């Protein structure tokens, strides 16, 4: 039986947030019956170049995008923490806050999995939370060590929601094939990315003249 107390989390640069992020978060929340999914903007990913716009702008766009959307929230803790954003540190903080029994679910796309061995203390993730994987079109296969680690921890939905952490589940959900880099490219070229991101985010971008030059 679904535990309504379960909390989902989706991290990313959100540079900018787009419909793919939001639809993915909503799809996971609805399928698993989560209380909510919080979107966590990263201050600086250790594995990626710096974000194109400021943390304040990314946070403002994200808060505008989820405003009034039931079951979606924003958690800005990584922006308020100095240094690179390590997922394991975020999960340690969250686990201390919610206690030992509440299910925590970290949502990732299959495109993230090939880089998982480069994450700090990546094998510790399942000590703190479950991992729910959303399929992304064209994603590369992860290394053998990652595939074996994931397979060792596969559970069904009931088992996932009955425990606080330790399970892996893949959701066959339709995902919008949208990338923030594509949106930045359209804006830099003077083209219109309408319908790829919320209108309120597009209005913010125009108002603050963001992404209007080639940043690749």
C-alpha positions, 0 to 999 in steps of 0.5 A, a space after each residue: 500500500 502506498 505510503 503518502 508520507 514518502 518524499 521524492 526529490 529531483 536534483 539538477 541545474 535547472 538552467 532553465 527549468 523546462 516542461 521535461 523536468 516538471 512532467 517527470 516530477 509529476 509522473 513519478 509523484 502520481 505513479 508512486 503516490 508521493 506526498 510531494 516531489 521537491 526540485 533541488 537546484 544545484 549550486 555547482 555540480 562537480 561534474 558540470 560546467 558552471 550554470 549559465 545564469 546566477 543561482 538567484 535567477 535559476 531559483 526564481 524561475 523554478 519557484 515561479 514554475 512550480 507555484 500553484 502546482 499541487 505536489 511540487 515544491 522547491 528545496 534550495 538547500 544546495 544553493 545555501 551550502 558552500 562548495 560543490 553540490 554532492 547528492 550524498 550530503 543533501 541526502 544525509 541532511 534530509 535523512 537527519 531531518 525526516 528521521 529513519 523511517 520516512 521513505 526518501 526517493 531520489 529521482 534520476 534519468 537514465 542519462 545520469 547513470 553512466 556518470 554515477 561512478 564519478 559521484 561522491 560516495 555513490 554507493 552510499 546513496 541507497 543507505 539514505 534513500 531509494 533510487 527511482 530511475 526515469 527512462 530518457 531517450 538515447 541514454 547510454 548504458 551505464 558501466 557494468 559495476 553500476 548495472 550490477 549494483 542497481 540490479 542487486 537492489 531492484 524492488 517493486 513499488 510496494 517494497 519501495 514504499 514500505 522501507 525508508 531506503 535501499 531500493 531501486 525501481 525503474 519507471 516506464 513513464 513517457 518523458 518529454 525529450 527536452 534539454 536545457 541546453 537546447 533551450 539555451 541554444 534556441 534563445 541564443 539564436 533568437 529563436 522561440 522556445 515556447 511550449 518547451 518551458 512554462 510561460 511564466 519562466 519564458 516571461 522571466 527570461 525575457 524580462 531579465 534578458 537571460 540566455 540571449 547569447 551563445 554560451 556553449 
